[in-house]
Amino acid sequence: EMKYINAVIKESLRIHPPATKIIPRKLTKPMKIGPYLIPANIICTTNIWQINHDPKYWENPEQYNPERFLNNEKIHPFSWIPFSTGVRNCIGQNFSLMEQRVILSMLLLKYNWTLPKNSINKNKLLLEPQNLLRPIDLKLVFTERNT
C-alpha cells in the first residue's frame, strides 16, 4: 500500500502545492459564507496556499510532518485541495498521485539526494509565486546508491 510514501507525497503537496489557487468560478446565485453574503455573478477563487497553511485546519502548519496523513480521520475533507475538490476537481489527480508514487519510489531506491553546498534553498525551499509555484534555482545532486 505504501502508506508512508503516500503521506510524504500528500504532505509535500500540502506544504508546496503546485498551484496557488483554484480556477476562478462565477457564482450563479448568491452565497453566504460565514457572516458574508456574496452576490451572484461575482468571480470567486480559493486560495490553496492559505488553506494548506491555516492553523485552523493544520496543527503546526509550517512544519513538514507526513505522519499527519497516516490518520486521515483528523483531516477536514476540504483542507487538502492541491487538485481542487468536488465534481470539478482535476481529472488527472489519480494519475498524478500514482505517477508520483512510482517516480519517488524509484528515485529513493536508486539514489541519495543532496543539495549543493552553496544552495540558496539550504534552509528553506524558495518559491516563485505565480499561478503555479516553482522553486527558485533549485538544484539537486543525485548520487547512485550501491545496492
PLY file of the C-alpha trace (Angstrom):
ply
format ascii 1.0
element vertex 147
property float x
property float y
property float z
element edge 146
property int vertex1
property int vertex2
end_header
0.00 0.00 0.00
2.99 2.30 0.52
1.16 4.29 3.23
4.18 6.33 4.28
5.21 7.36 0.76
1.58 8.39 0.15
1.76 10.51 3.32
5.06 12.07 2.15
3.52 12.99 -1.21
0.38 14.44 0.38
2.37 16.47 2.92
4.67 17.74 0.16
1.63 18.83 -1.87
0.18 20.50 1.24
3.33 22.45 2.06
4.15 23.29 -1.57
1.02 22.97 -3.71
1.68 23.14 -7.45
-0.95 25.87 -7.89
-1.65 28.85 -5.64
-5.37 28.99 -6.29
-8.27 27.07 -7.75
-9.51 28.15 -11.18
-11.86 31.12 -10.66
-15.57 30.44 -10.99
-18.55 32.74 -11.38
-21.30 32.42 -8.78
-24.65 31.61 -10.38
-26.59 32.55 -7.24
-25.85 34.46 -4.02
-23.79 32.55 -1.47
-23.45 33.07 2.28
-20.02 32.34 3.75
-19.95 32.98 7.48
-21.28 36.50 8.05
-20.73 37.50 4.41
-23.26 37.43 1.57
-21.56 37.22 -1.81
-23.85 38.29 -4.67
-24.42 36.28 -7.85
-22.18 36.91 -10.89
-19.10 37.56 -8.75
-15.97 35.69 -9.80
-14.51 33.76 -6.86
-11.43 31.67 -6.33
-9.98 29.67 -3.45
-6.50 30.31 -2.10
-5.00 26.83 -1.88
-1.82 28.07 -0.19
-3.78 29.76 2.61
-5.95 26.72 3.33
-2.89 24.45 3.33
-1.15 26.68 5.88
-4.15 27.62 8.06
-3.67 26.66 11.74
-7.45 26.27 11.97
-7.07 23.10 9.87
-3.46 22.08 10.42
-1.55 21.76 13.68
1.86 23.43 13.19
1.12 24.16 9.52
4.66 25.28 8.63
6.17 22.05 9.96
6.73 19.24 7.44
5.01 16.25 9.05
3.92 13.37 6.76
2.59 11.46 9.80
-0.43 13.78 9.86
-1.69 11.91 6.77
-1.39 8.46 8.33
-4.60 9.10 10.29
-6.97 10.73 7.79
-9.79 10.92 10.36
-8.28 14.12 11.77
-8.11 15.91 8.40
-11.01 18.11 7.32
-12.13 16.87 3.87
-11.78 20.32 2.27
-8.48 21.32 3.87
-6.24 19.36 1.47
-7.05 20.54 -2.04
-3.97 20.58 -4.30
-6.16 19.22 -7.11
-9.29 21.22 -6.20
-12.26 19.25 -4.86
-15.78 18.19 -5.63
-17.23 17.43 -9.05
-14.82 19.84 -10.77
-11.59 18.58 -9.28
-8.63 17.80 -11.51
-9.27 14.76 -13.69
-5.55 13.96 -13.52
-5.43 13.65 -9.72
-5.27 9.85 -9.52
-2.79 9.63 -12.39
-0.60 12.32 -10.82
-0.56 10.63 -7.40
0.20 7.25 -8.96
2.97 8.72 -11.11
4.49 10.49 -8.08
4.48 7.22 -6.09
6.29 5.35 -8.87
8.87 8.06 -9.64
9.59 8.93 -5.99
9.93 5.24 -5.07
12.38 4.62 -7.92
14.44 7.74 -7.15
14.61 6.89 -3.44
15.58 3.31 -4.22
18.38 4.17 -6.66
19.82 7.50 -5.45
20.87 9.55 -2.45
19.82 13.18 -2.85
21.62 16.25 -1.54
21.64 19.97 -2.13
24.83 21.58 -3.39
26.79 23.29 -0.59
26.04 26.76 -1.92
22.31 26.17 -2.49
20.05 29.15 -1.82
17.41 26.59 -0.80
19.51 25.09 2.01
17.38 26.40 4.91
14.03 26.66 3.18
12.69 25.96 -0.29
12.32 29.31 -2.03
9.34 29.57 -4.35
8.40 31.89 -7.16
4.67 32.53 -6.67
2.69 32.94 -9.85
-0.32 30.86 -10.78
1.97 27.86 -10.39
4.55 27.63 -7.63
8.07 27.00 -8.89
11.26 26.53 -6.89
13.82 29.29 -7.37
17.16 27.98 -8.64
16.69 24.51 -7.15
19.46 22.09 -7.97
19.79 18.58 -6.58
22.78 16.26 -6.58
21.87 12.61 -7.18
24.44 10.02 -6.15
23.81 6.44 -7.18
23.29 4.07 -4.27
25.39 0.92 -4.06
22.76 -1.81 -3.98
0 1
1 2
2 3
3 4
4 5
5 6
6 7
7 8
8 9
9 10
10 11
11 12
12 13
13 14
14 15
15 16
16 17
17 18
18 19
19 20
20 21
21 22
22 23
23 24
24 25
25 26
26 27
27 28
28 29
29 30
30 31
31 32
32 33
33 34
34 35
35 36
36 37
37 38
38 39
39 40
40 41
41 42
42 43
43 44
44 45
45 46
46 47
47 48
48 49
49 50
50 51
51 52
52 53
53 54
54 55
55 56
56 57
57 58
58 59
59 60
60 61
61 62
62 63
63 64
64 65
65 66
66 67
67 68
68 69
69 70
70 71
71 72
72 73
73 74
74 75
75 76
76 77
77 78
78 79
79 80
80 81
81 82
82 83
83 84
84 85
85 86
86 87
87 88
88 89
89 90
90 91
91 92
92 93
93 94
94 95
95 96
96 97
97 98
98 99
99 100
100 101
101 102
102 103
103 104
104 105
105 106
106 107
107 108
108 109
109 110
110 111
111 112
112 113
113 114
114 115
115 116
116 117
117 118
118 119
119 120
120 121
121 122
122 123
123 124
124 125
125 126
126 127
127 128
128 129
129 130
130 131
131 132
132 133
133 134
134 135
135 136
136 137
137 138
138 139
139 140
140 141
141 142
142 143
143 144
144 145
145 146
